[in-house]
């Protein structure tokens, strides 16, 4: 006779398979949820949550802006959990990580081998956080959540995501294990937590605790400070583009902006678009304003409300009016009034009554004159200007304006 039946227990390999499958299901659900938020929830506040979950962005923005916003608390919470569970966010939630893993799996099936020499994730973190202390977190835009969010905002912004997938296919797992700044930052937080626990278990008194500082940490901090200083000095104000309302000073904006595309998605009038090559490589994919067909609504503050990094400071409608976006300039060589034709569109559409017509003896015609005390640079005058292909009245950054 056979003995009593053994309890039905899963073997260790079987448990591992079930765990991996369960984790894959959770990651798939998170990927679908993130895409739904970015695509279906346009012009709402929900997309800000995606990039705001990154503790790397939270740390960089706090150090650079010297402020702790409410939305940054989400990233700090994720970072706190990373102290206790190594790379838990990467293993269970990160949408870009799942896509990179898929590309890596395809690469391995095609015979591609993982990279074994390149590892720059911690360098990116050190360079960025050191630069952030000087107000310029140079590589904060390399955060995977910002890259994934930006890919669903505008056509050109999908390029960084495609590059990551191509790298992952060519050298499987190179992004997650060797380049990703968010993953490296979680590793550093976990290492810090392990060090503290080890010291505690050894019974050492808190005042005698010391943190190990590797040579690369010192080099990374020094290089980040030098790079941030060089980037600030190299910035030329003359090349400054027109930024959305609430934008911080241009040199800091280039570092703090993570190119997540939230402001592009949220804008109800579609006047925000990603910068390409016209303003230099440092400005690539940062948000710029264009008033070709529409303008910035007087009471709209949506772009500022969805910025996860502090590049756009949150202002009320009244506060927004007190901080002009720019100032219009008039080209009388293009203006219809300069050709003895009737036109009053810019004055008629100005929501702030900041335009009036004055007689010019030199031009011997009426010319539009802008009152800088009333004008907010909303772009309504430029949007309705009927001249083509060039507009007779164009809003320019305040530092570039020579008056109307």
C-alpha positions in Angstrom: 0.0 0.0 0.0 1.2 3.5 -0.7 1.8 5.8 2.2 -0.1 9.0 2.9 -0.2 11.6 0.2 2.4 14.4 0.6 1.0 17.9 0.9 0.7 19.6 -2.5 3.6 22.1 -2.3 5.1 24.0 -5.1 8.8 23.6 -5.8 11.0 26.6 -5.6 11.3 26.9 -9.4 7.5 26.8 -9.7 7.2 29.5 -7.1 9.7 31.6 -9.0 7.7 31.2 -12.2 4.4 32.2 -10.5 6.2 35.2 -9.0 7.6 36.4 -12.3 4.2 35.9 -14.0 2.4 37.8 -11.2 5.0 40.6 -11.5 4.6 40.7 -15.2 0.8 41.1 -14.9 1.2 43.9 -12.4 3.7 45.7 -14.6 1.4 45.3 -17.6 -1.5 46.8 -15.7 0.6 49.7 -14.6 1.8 50.3 -18.2 -1.8 50.3 -19.5 -2.9 52.6 -16.7 0.0 55.1 -17.3 -0.8 55.2 -21.1 -4.4 55.8 -20.3 -3.6 58.7 -18.0 -1.2 60.2 -20.6 -3.6 59.8 -23.6 -7.1 59.7 -22.3 -6.7 62.2 -19.5 -5.3 65.1 -21.6 -6.0 68.6 -20.2 -6.4 67.2 -16.7 -4.1 67.2 -13.7 -3.6 63.4 -13.8 -0.6 63.2 -16.2 1.6 65.1 -13.7 1.5 62.0 -11.4 3.6 60.0 -13.9 6.8 62.0 -13.8 6.1 63.1 -10.2 6.5 59.5 -9.0 10.2 59.7 -9.7 12.4 60.4 -6.6 15.2 61.4 -8.9 13.1 64.3 -10.3 11.9 65.2 -6.8 15.4 65.3 -5.4 16.8 67.3 -8.4 14.0 69.8 -8.4 14.1 70.4 -4.6 17.8 71.0 -4.7 17.6 73.3 -7.8 14.6 75.4 -6.8 15.1 75.3 -3.0 11.4 74.6 -2.6 9.4 71.5 -1.8 6.2 71.4 -3.7 3.2 69.3 -2.9 3.6 67.1 -6.0 7.3 66.4 -5.0 6.0 64.6 -2.0 4.9 61.7 -4.2 8.5 61.2 -5.5 9.8 61.5 -1.9 7.4 58.7 -0.9 8.6 56.4 -3.7 12.1 57.2 -2.6 11.4 56.3 1.0 10.0 52.9 -0.1 13.2 52.4 -2.1 15.2 52.7 1.1 13.4 49.5 2.3 13.0 47.6 -0.9 15.7 47.6 -3.6 14.4 48.8 -7.0 10.8 47.9 -6.1 9.6 50.6 -8.4 11.6 49.2 -11.3 10.4 45.7 -10.7 6.7 46.4 -10.3 5.7 49.7 -11.8 8.0 51.5 -14.2 6.4 51.6 -17.6 9.5 52.3 -19.6 11.3 49.5 -17.8 8.7 47.0 -19.1 9.1 48.3 -22.6 12.9 48.1 -22.4 12.6 44.6 -21.0 10.4 43.6 -24.0 13.0 45.0 -26.4 15.8 43.2 -24.5 13.9 39.9 -24.7 13.6 40.3 -28.5 17.3 41.2 -28.7 18.3 38.1 -26.8 16.1 35.9 -29.0 17.9 37.4 -32.0 21.3 36.5 -30.5 22.2 39.9 -29.1 24.5 39.8 -26.0 24.2 42.1 -22.9 26.8 44.9 -22.5 29.3 44.2 -19.7 31.5 47.3 -19.7 29.3 50.4 -19.8 27.8 51.6 -16.5 26.9 55.3 -16.2 23.7 55.4 -14.1 25.4 56.5 -10.9 27.5 59.1 -12.8 24.3 60.6 -14.2 22.8 60.8 -10.7 25.9 62.4 -9.2 26.4 64.9 -12.0 22.7 65.9 -11.9 22.3 66.3 -8.1 25.7 68.2 -7.8 24.5 70.5 -10.6 21.1 70.9 -8.9 22.9 72.4 -5.9 24.0 75.2 -8.2 20.5 75.5 -9.7 21.2 73.5 -12.9 20.4 69.8 -12.7 22.1 69.0 -16.0 20.7 65.6 -16.8 17.4 65.5 -14.9 15.6 65.1 -18.2 17.1 61.6 -18.5 14.6 60.3 -16.0 12.7 57.4 -17.5 9.3 58.5 -16.3 9.8 62.0 -17.9 11.0 60.3 -21.2 8.0 58.0 -21.3 5.6 60.8 -20.5 7.1 63.1 -23.1 6.7 60.4 -25.8 2.9 60.8 -25.7 3.0 64.6 -25.8 4.2 65.5 -29.3 5.8 63.8 -32.3 9.5 64.6 -31.9 9.4 63.8 -28.2 9.1 60.1 -29.0 12.7 59.9 -30.2 14.3 59.4 -26.8 12.0 56.5 -26.1 12.8 54.9 -29.5 16.5 55.3 -28.8 16.2 53.5 -25.5 14.3 50.7 -27.1 16.9 50.4 -29.8 19.7 50.3 -27.3 17.9 47.7 -25.3 17.4 45.5 -28.4 21.1 45.9 -29.4 22.5 45.4 -25.9 19.8 43.6 -23.8 19.1 45.2 -20.4 21.7 48.0 -20.9 19.2 50.7 -20.1 17.7 49.4 -16.8 20.9 47.9 -15.4 23.6 50.4 -16.6 22.1 53.7 -17.8 18.8 54.5 -16.0 19.3 57.3 -13.5 16.1 56.4 -11.6 17.3 52.8 -11.1 20.7 54.0 -10.1 19.2 56.5 -7.6 17.2 53.7 -6.0 20.3 51.6 -5.8 22.1 54.5 -4.0 19.2 54.9 -1.6 19.2 51.1 -0.8 22.9 51.2 -0.2 22.5 54.0 2.2 19.8 52.1 4.1 21.9 49.0 4.3 24.8 51.0 5.6 22.7 52.6 8.3 21.2 49.2 9.3 24.6 47.6 9.5 25.9 50.3 11.7 22.8 50.0 13.9 23.3 46.2 14.2 26.9 46.8 15.2 25.8 48.9 18.1 27.6 52.0 17.1 26.4 55.3 18.5 24.7 57.6 16.0 27.2 60.5 16.5 30.0 58.2 15.3 28.3 57.0 12.1 30.2 57.8 8.9 29.2 57.2 5.4 31.6 55.6 2.9 32.5 58.0 0.1 33.8 56.3 -3.0 36.3 58.1 -5.3 33.8 58.2 -8.1 31.3 60.0 -5.8 33.7 62.8 -5.2 34.6 63.0 -8.9 31.0 62.9 -9.9 30.0 65.7 -7.6 33.0 67.8 -8.7 32.2 67.2 -12.4 28.6 68.0 -11.9 29.4 71.3 -10.3 31.8 72.2 -13.1 29.4 71.1 -15.8 26.5 73.1 -14.3 28.7 76.2 -14.0 29.9 75.9 -17.6 26.3 75.4 -18.8 25.1 78.5 -17.0 28.0 80.6 -18.4 27.6 79.3 -21.9 23.9 80.3 -22.0 23.3 83.3 -24.3 20.2 85.4 -23.4 19.8 86.5 -27.0 18.8 83.0 -28.0 16.1 82.7 -25.3 12.8 81.5 -26.7 9.3 82.4 -25.5 8.4 80.2 -22.6 5.0 79.3 -21.0 3.8 81.4 -18.1 5.4 80.9 -14.8 8.8 79.8 -16.3 11.8 80.3 -14.1 14.9 82.2 -15.3 16.2 80.7 -18.6 19.5 79.1 -17.5 17.8 77.3 -14.6 14.8 76.4 -16.8 16.9 74.5 -19.2 18.2 72.3 -16.4 15.0 71.9 -14.3 12.6 71.2 -17.2 12.4 67.4 -17.6 10.7 67.5 -21.1 7.8 65.5 -19.8 5.3 67.1 -22.2 2.7 67.7 -19.4 2.3 71.4 -20.3 1.9 70.6 -24.0 -0.9 68.1 -23.2 -2.6 70.4 -20.7 -2.7 73.6 -22.9 -6.4 74.0 -24.1 -5.4 76.3 -27.0 -2.5 74.2 -28.2 0.0 77.0 -28.2 2.8 75.1 -26.5 5.1 72.9 -28.6 8.5 71.2 -28.1 11.5 73.2 -29.2 13.6 71.6 -31.9 17.0 72.9 -33.2 16.1 76.5 -33.6 17.1 77.4 -30.0 20.1 75.2 -29.7 20.7 71.7 -28.4 20.4 72.7 -24.7 16.8 73.7 -25.4 15.9 70.6 -27.3 12.3 69.4 -26.5 11.7 72.1 -23.9 8.3 73.8 -24.2 8.1 77.0 -26.3 5.1 79.2 -27.2 3.8 79.9 -30.6 0.8 82.2 -31.4 0.2 81.4 -35.0 -3.5 80.5 -34.5 -4.3 81.0 -30.8 -3.2 82.7 -27.6 -2.8 82.2 -23.9 -6.2 82.5 -22.2 -6.3 85.1 -19.5 -7.6 82.9 -16.7 -5.8 79.6 -17.7 -3.1 78.2 -15.4 -3.1 74.6 -16.5 0.4 74.3 -17.8 1.8 75.5 -14.4 -0.4 73.1 -12.5 0.9 70.0 -14.2 4.7 70.8 -14.1 6.3 68.1 -11.9 9.8 69.7 -11.6 9.2 73.4 -10.7 10.3 74.7 -14.1 7.0 76.4 -14.3 6.1 78.1 -11.0 2.4 77.8 -10.0 0.7 81.1 -10.2 -2.9 82.2 -9.8 -4.6 84.0 -12.7 -3.8 87.3 -10.9 -0.2 86.3 -10.3 0.1 85.3 -13.9 -1.0 88.7 -15.1 1.7 90.4 -13.0 4.4 88.3 -14.7 4.3 89.0 -18.5 5.3 86.3 -20.9 6.8 88.8 -23.3 6.0 92.0 -25.1 4.8 92.5 -28.7 6.8 94.2 -31.4 5.3 95.8 -34.5 6.9 95.7 -37.9 5.4 98.6 -39.8 6.9 97.2 -43.1 4.4 94.4 -42.7 1.5 96.1 -40.9 -1.5 96.9 -43.1 -1.6 100.4 -41.6 1.9 101.0 -43.0 0.4 100.4 -46.5 -2.5 102.8 -45.9 -5.0 100.0 -45.4 -7.5 99.8 -42.6 -6.9 97.3 -39.8 -7.7 97.3 -36.1 -7.6 93.6 -35.3 -4.9 93.7 -32.7 -6.6 96.4 -30.6 -10.0 94.8 -31.0 -8.9 91.4 -29.7 -6.5 92.5 -26.9 -8.1 91.2 -23.7 -6.2 93.8 -21.6 -6.8 96.9 -23.7 -3.1 97.4 -23.9 -3.0 98.6 -27.5 -3.8 102.0 -28.9 -3.1 103.7 -32.2 -1.0 106.9 -32.3 -0.1 109.1 -35.2 3.5 108.9 -36.3 5.0 111.9 -38.1 8.0 109.9 -39.3 5.8 107.1 -40.7 3.0 109.5 -41.6 0.4 106.9 -40.5 -1.2 105.4 -37.4 0.9 102.9 -35.6 0.0 100.4 -32.9 1.5 101.3 -29.5 1.7 98.7 -26.7 1.3 99.7 -23.1 3.8 97.5 -21.2 2.0 98.2 -17.9 -1.1 96.4 -19.2 0.3 93.9 -21.6 0.9 90.3 -20.4 2.3 89.0 -23.7 -0.7 86.6 -24.1 -0.3 86.6 -27.9 -3.9 87.5 -28.8 -2.7 90.3 -31.0 -0.3 88.1 -32.9 -2.8 85.3 -33.3 -5.4 87.6 -35.0 -3.0 89.6 -37.1 -4.2 89.0 -40.7 -0.8 89.5 -42.5 0.7 86.5 -44.1 3.1 84.8 -44.3 4.7 87.0 -41.6 2.9 88.6 -38.7 3.1 92.3 -38.4 3.0 92.0 -34.6 5.0 89.4 -32.8 5.4 88.6 -29.1 9.1 88.3 -28.1 10.7 87.6 -24.7 11.0 90.7 -22.5 14.8 90.7 -22.7 14.6 90.8 -26.5 11.9 93.5 -26.8 12.8 97.0 -28.1 9.3 98.4 -27.5 6.2 98.7 -29.7 
